[in-house]
Amino acid sequence: MRAANLRDPLLIQAVIAGSLSFAHIHDIAEAAGQGGWKAWAYPVSVDLLLIMAWKQVREADEGSKRSAKVWFWLSLAASMSANVATAGVLDLAHPPVSMRVLVAVWPVLAFFGGSLLVHSRKTPTETPQEPAEEPAKEETPAPPVAPRKPQLATYAEAAAVAGVDPVTIRGAANGPRARLAKFQTTEGPRVDLDEVRKVYSLRPVGA
């Protein structure tokens, strides 16, 4: 609420200050021999450079901001100098040569400063959009491997395959140091032929 109450008086002050500064720069240009429309172009040039530099100071990065400050203070000094000169400090009927030179070179100087401000302004780089992540493919679990079904045989059948005595097979399937797993069935004890071949270093049938 307080800021809103101060906005209108501030706007009035800005109009007054801008109008006086505009008129003073016009008077200086006219006194320096720039009559007609040229005298009115000078205050426009000064104020435009001032606004451009101030905007650059507020928005640019640190490197461009330093250059913008130089042009801001230069245009501000030009505006203030015109205000002081028209206050009776200089004899505008007989302006000094230095003032005529400054007024004459100002258009080129202002154009040069404005060009530097424009070209030193960095355009915002577009942030590359990262490609959308593809949804993770669900891995199909491998089917469980069915346990191998043992090929059961009697001691005699296993002995015939291994080429040993059935007593040897019986001893390998019994006792604390048994090398063959014994399967107890309703028809009697059995051993796995594949295990027999492995223990006795025999190739499977058809290998």
Salt bridges, closest charged atoms under 4 A:
ASP27 OD1 - HIS26 ND1 3.14
GLU59 OE1 - ARG121 NH2 2.42
ASP61 OD2 - LYS122 NZ 3.38
ASP91 OD2 - HIS94 ND1 3.19
GLU187 OE1 - ARG190 NH2 3.30
ASP192 OD2 - ARG148 NH2 2.66
ASP194 OD2 - ARG148 NH1 2.96
ASP194 OD1 - ARG197 NH1 3.06
